Amino acid sequence: MPPDADPYALVIAPPPLTDYLELRRRSGLTPVTPPQGEGALSGSWYFCHVRHADDGVVAMGRIIGDGGWYFHLADMATLPQHQRHGLGARVLGALLARIDEVAPPGAYVTLMADEPGRPLYARHGFVPTAPRSIGMRLAR
């Protein structure tokens, strides 16, 4: 590969299941089981990932949504050794471009922002919803 060639390629598709599970685990997201991962891969509205020339799948993100009104960004992850190379911005940009391309005006786009990702999301126009609303989850 020439020295100025970009070793990263954005792929508009879900990663293979084993890569999805490993990327979640190694990037600090909550690990999931293979059946949970299969559901995430098959049930997403849109998915993309980044492949590195030598290291395989190194970043990803997906959208859960109904295609009209509600879109939730999930599984934004980058392997630690590939962070600070603009991959999160590349993935987020691809996700938002897809929503802009097909969603009607006024679509509601949400995400749950862990601390490390908040500056990235803010740079792309995301704002906290609190105190008007807060994210909640079912604790089991």
JONOR-V639905 format. One record per residue. RES is the residue in three letters. PSI is psi in radians with two decimals (999 if undefined). D_FIRST is the distance of its C-alpha to the first C-alpha in Angstrom with 2 decimals. Layout:
res=RES psi=PSI d_first=D_FIRST
res=RES psi=PSI d_first=D_FIRST
This chain:
res=MET psi=2.31 d_first=0.00
res=PRO psi=2.62 d_first=3.82
res=PRO psi=-0.48 d_first=6.38
res=ASP psi=0.04 d_first=8.23
res=ALA psi=2.46 d_first=6.39
res=ASP psi=2.09 d_first=8.76
res=PRO psi=-0.08 d_first=8.13
res=TYR psi=2.39 d_first=11.66
res=ALA psi=2.24 d_first=13.26
res=LEU psi=2.23 d_first=17.04
res=VAL psi=2.16 d_first=18.88
res=ILE psi=1.44 d_first=22.50
res=ALA psi=2.79 d_first=24.11
res=PRO psi=2.65 d_first=25.36
res=PRO psi=2.90 d_first=23.24
res=PRO psi=2.65 d_first=24.65
res=LEU psi=-0.82 d_first=27.85
res=THR psi=-0.67 d_first=26.73
res=ASP psi=-0.70 d_first=23.77
res=TYR psi=-0.86 d_first=26.25
res=LEU psi=-0.76 d_first=28.76
res=GLU psi=-0.71 d_first=26.42
res=LEU psi=-0.72 d_first=24.89
res=ARG psi=-0.86 d_first=28.48
res=ARG psi=-0.86 d_first=29.59
res=ARG psi=-0.39 d_first=26.83
res=SER psi=-0.11 d_first=26.80
res=GLY psi=0.03 d_first=30.58
res=LEU psi=2.80 d_first=31.85
res=THR psi=2.20 d_first=34.88
res=PRO psi=2.58 d_first=33.97
res=VAL psi=2.83 d_first=35.16
res=THR psi=2.83 d_first=36.27
res=PRO psi=-0.75 d_first=34.61
res=PRO psi=-0.64 d_first=37.37
res=GLN psi=-0.74 d_first=36.85
res=GLY psi=-0.72 d_first=33.11
res=GLU psi=-0.73 d_first=33.83
res=GLY psi=-0.70 d_first=36.19
res=ALA psi=-0.75 d_first=33.71
res=LEU psi=-0.73 d_first=31.06
res=SER psi=-0.40 d_first=33.62
res=GLY psi=0.08 d_first=35.81
res=SER psi=2.59 d_first=33.44
res=TRP psi=-0.60 d_first=33.88
res=TYR psi=2.53 d_first=30.18
res=PHE psi=2.48 d_first=27.16
res=CYS psi=2.78 d_first=23.51
res=HIS psi=2.91 d_first=20.87
res=VAL psi=2.28 d_first=17.38
res=ARG psi=2.42 d_first=14.78
res=HIS psi=2.51 d_first=12.07
res=ALA psi=-0.61 d_first=9.00
res=ASP psi=-0.49 d_first=10.74
res=ASP psi=0.03 d_first=14.24
res=GLY psi=-2.50 d_first=15.41
res=VAL psi=2.14 d_first=18.05
res=VAL psi=-0.19 d_first=18.38
res=ALA psi=2.77 d_first=20.69
res=MET psi=2.96 d_first=23.31
res=GLY psi=2.74 d_first=26.49
res=ARG psi=2.92 d_first=29.16
res=ILE psi=2.30 d_first=32.34
res=ILE psi=2.30 d_first=35.69
res=GLY psi=3.07 d_first=38.12
res=ASP psi=-0.05 d_first=40.69
res=GLY psi=-0.04 d_first=38.94
res=GLY psi=-0.96 d_first=41.72
res=TRP psi=-0.81 d_first=42.88
res=TYR psi=2.25 d_first=41.26
res=PHE psi=2.17 d_first=37.60
res=HIS psi=2.14 d_first=36.66
res=LEU psi=2.38 d_first=33.15
res=ALA psi=2.89 d_first=32.42
res=ASP psi=0.61 d_first=29.95
res=MET psi=2.03 d_first=27.83
res=ALA psi=2.51 d_first=25.77
res=THR psi=2.36 d_first=22.64
res=LEU psi=2.45 d_first=21.92
res=PRO psi=-0.73 d_first=23.14
res=GLN psi=-0.15 d_first=20.02
res=HIS psi=0.10 d_first=18.14
res=GLN psi=2.77 d_first=21.11
res=ARG psi=0.44 d_first=21.28
res=HIS psi=0.20 d_first=17.97
res=GLY psi=0.23 d_first=19.94
res=LEU psi=-0.67 d_first=19.44
res=GLY psi=-0.76 d_first=23.22
res=ALA psi=-0.64 d_first=23.72
res=ARG psi=-0.80 d_first=21.15
res=VAL psi=-0.86 d_first=22.95
res=LEU psi=-0.74 d_first=26.37
res=GLY psi=-0.72 d_first=25.72
res=ALA psi=-0.72 d_first=24.84
res=LEU psi=-0.83 d_first=27.98
res=LEU psi=-0.61 d_first=30.21
res=ALA psi=-0.68 d_first=28.96
res=ARG psi=-0.73 d_first=29.96
res=ILE psi=-0.81 d_first=33.35
res=ASP psi=-0.60 d_first=33.85
res=GLU psi=-0.66 d_first=33.02
res=VAL psi=-0.36 d_first=35.58
res=ALA psi=2.56 d_first=38.05
res=PRO psi=2.76 d_first=41.33
res=PRO psi=2.50 d_first=42.04
res=GLY psi=0.20 d_first=43.14
res=ALA psi=2.55 d_first=41.08
res=TYR psi=1.99 d_first=41.39
res=VAL psi=2.15 d_first=38.05
res=THR psi=2.90 d_first=38.28
res=LEU psi=2.83 d_first=36.40
res=MET psi=2.09 d_first=37.36
res=ALA psi=1.89 d_first=35.72
res=ASP psi=2.75 d_first=35.27
res=GLU psi=-0.84 d_first=35.48
res=PRO psi=-0.49 d_first=31.79
res=GLY psi=-0.19 d_first=30.93
res=ARG psi=-0.74 d_first=33.89
res=PRO psi=-0.70 d_first=32.42
res=LEU psi=-0.83 d_first=29.55
res=TYR psi=-0.69 d_first=32.16
res=ALA psi=-0.70 d_first=34.49
res=ARG psi=-0.39 d_first=31.91
res=HIS psi=0.21 d_first=31.70
res=GLY psi=0.04 d_first=35.49
res=PHE psi=2.47 d_first=36.65
res=VAL psi=2.67 d_first=39.97
res=PRO psi=2.54 d_first=42.08
res=THR psi=-0.34 d_first=44.71
res=ALA psi=2.57 d_first=47.21
res=PRO psi=-0.06 d_first=50.10
res=ARG psi=-0.74 d_first=50.65
res=SER psi=2.74 d_first=48.77
res=ILE psi=2.69 d_first=46.83
res=GLY psi=2.47 d_first=44.53
res=MET psi=2.74 d_first=46.42
res=ARG psi=2.76 d_first=45.72
res=LEU psi=2.06 d_first=48.01
res=ALA psi=2.07 d_first=48.49
res=ARG psi=999 d_first=49.16
